[in-house]
Amino acid sequence: MDEPRNTSANAPVTAAPLAPAPASPAHAVAGAGDAAAIGGRNSISEQAVAKVAAIAARAVPGVFNLGNSSGRALGAVRDAVGGTSATSGVHVEVGEREVAVDISLIAVYGNALMVVANNVRAAVYGAVEKLVGLRVVEVNVEISDVHLPTDPAGTAPVGGAKAV
């Protein structure tokens, strides 16, 4: 019986020419794994983190507004003169890799307050860790007031909040 012959062993070996790897530009965006390879330092302000936290908290059903009653009165005056504070009721402490968030809010009457607080905590944890990239060590939620349906008109709820 004839055995098949390996003719490739007798053929000359030629390697394909190696193409040089494309050089990456100095301004290329690196992924999280490449952060150590590129020199420099990132700094995220407390204002930026507070704004992300405030937006996440306002989106939770059952949240009427952020801040407390006296803060709302001051906010109404500030709004009347053209200034707004997107972060009222939110206080953050930002470290190099971690952040702590304190949120004061007014809930809509008829919603379970502990559920609203837990939903705000979860929303803020998720948004800050995903969008800011810092590890959240704690989110403290204070419900400072409850908005009643008979409260003065002109103060509309935020985040699609409605009484149950």
C-alpha positions in Angstrom: 0.0 0.0 0.0 1.3 3.4 -0.9 1.6 5.8 2.0 0.8 9.5 1.3 3.8 11.6 1.1 4.1 14.9 2.9 5.3 17.1 0.2 5.1 20.2 2.3 8.2 19.2 4.2 10.2 19.4 1.1 8.8 22.8 0.0 10.8 25.9 0.9 9.4 27.7 3.8 8.6 31.4 3.2 7.0 33.6 5.8 4.6 36.2 4.8 6.0 39.6 5.2 5.0 41.2 8.5 3.1 44.4 8.1 4.0 47.0 10.7 1.2 47.5 13.3 -0.6 50.8 12.7 0.6 53.5 15.1 -2.1 54.7 17.4 -2.4 58.5 17.5 -1.6 60.2 20.8 -5.1 61.4 21.1 -6.8 58.0 20.7 -9.4 57.1 23.2 -8.3 54.1 25.3 -10.5 51.6 27.0 -10.5 51.1 30.8 -7.9 48.4 30.5 -5.5 50.8 28.7 -5.7 53.6 31.3 -2.3 52.6 32.8 -0.6 52.8 29.4 -1.5 56.4 28.8 -0.1 59.1 31.1 -2.2 61.7 32.8 -4.9 62.1 35.4 -8.7 62.3 35.4 -10.6 64.6 37.6 -14.4 64.6 37.9 -15.9 67.6 39.8 -18.4 67.3 42.6 -20.8 69.4 40.5 -20.7 66.8 37.6 -21.3 63.9 39.9 -24.0 65.7 41.8 -25.8 66.5 38.5 -25.7 62.8 37.4 -27.1 61.8 40.8 -29.8 64.5 40.7 -31.0 63.5 37.2 -31.1 59.8 38.3 -33.1 60.6 41.5 -35.6 62.9 39.7 -36.4 60.1 37.2 -37.7 57.8 40.0 -41.5 57.6 40.3 -42.7 59.0 43.6 -40.1 61.8 43.7 -41.8 65.2 43.6 -38.7 67.3 43.9 -35.2 67.3 45.3 -34.3 69.4 48.3 -36.4 70.4 51.3 -39.3 72.9 51.7 -37.0 75.8 52.6 -34.7 74.9 49.7 -37.7 74.9 47.4 -38.6 78.4 48.4 -35.1 79.6 47.7 -35.2 77.7 44.4 -38.4 79.5 43.4 -36.6 82.8 44.0 -33.6 81.7 42.1 -35.7 80.5 39.2 -37.6 83.8 39.1 -34.3 85.7 38.6 -33.1 83.3 35.9 -30.7 81.0 37.8 -31.4 77.4 38.4 -29.7 74.7 40.5 -29.9 71.3 38.9 -28.2 69.8 42.0 -30.2 71.3 44.9 -30.8 68.6 47.5 -27.7 66.6 46.4 -24.4 66.7 48.2 -21.5 64.5 47.0 -18.0 63.8 48.3 -15.7 62.7 45.5 -12.4 60.9 46.1 -9.9 59.6 43.6 -11.8 56.3 43.0 -14.9 56.6 45.3 -17.9 58.8 45.8 -20.5 59.2 48.6 -23.9 60.8 47.8 -26.4 62.5 50.1 -29.9 63.2 48.7 -32.7 65.1 50.3 -36.0 64.9 48.5 -39.8 65.5 48.7 -41.9 62.4 47.9 -45.4 62.4 46.4 -48.1 61.5 48.9 -49.5 58.0 48.4 -46.2 56.3 47.6 -44.5 54.0 50.1 -41.6 56.2 51.3 -39.2 53.3 52.0 -39.8 52.1 48.4 -39.2 55.5 47.0 -36.0 55.9 49.0 -34.7 52.5 48.0 -35.5 53.1 44.3 -33.7 56.5 44.5 -30.7 54.8 46.1 -30.6 52.1 43.4 -31.0 54.6 40.6 -28.2 56.8 41.9 -25.8 53.9 42.5 -26.3 52.7 38.9 -26.1 56.1 37.2 -23.0 57.3 39.1 -21.1 54.0 38.7 -22.0 53.7 35.0 -21.7 57.3 33.8 -19.1 58.6 36.1 -17.0 55.5 36.6 -16.4 55.9 40.3 -17.3 53.3 42.9 -20.2 54.5 45.0 -19.6 53.7 48.7 -22.9 55.0 50.0 -26.1 56.8 49.0 -27.9 58.4 51.9 -31.5 59.3 51.1 -33.5 61.7 53.3 -37.2 62.2 52.6 -37.7 65.7 54.1 -41.3 66.3 53.1 -44.3 64.8 51.4 -46.1 66.7 48.6 -49.8 66.7 49.1 -52.2 67.0 46.2 -53.6 70.2 47.9 -50.2 71.9 47.9 -50.1 75.2 45.9 -50.5 74.9 42.2 -47.6 75.7 40.0 -45.3 73.2 41.6 -45.3 70.3 39.1 -43.8 66.9 40.1 -40.7 65.7 38.4 -39.8 62.3 37.0 -43.4 61.4 36.1 -44.4 61.2 39.7 -48.0 60.7 40.5 -49.9 59.8 43.6 -51.2 56.2 43.9 
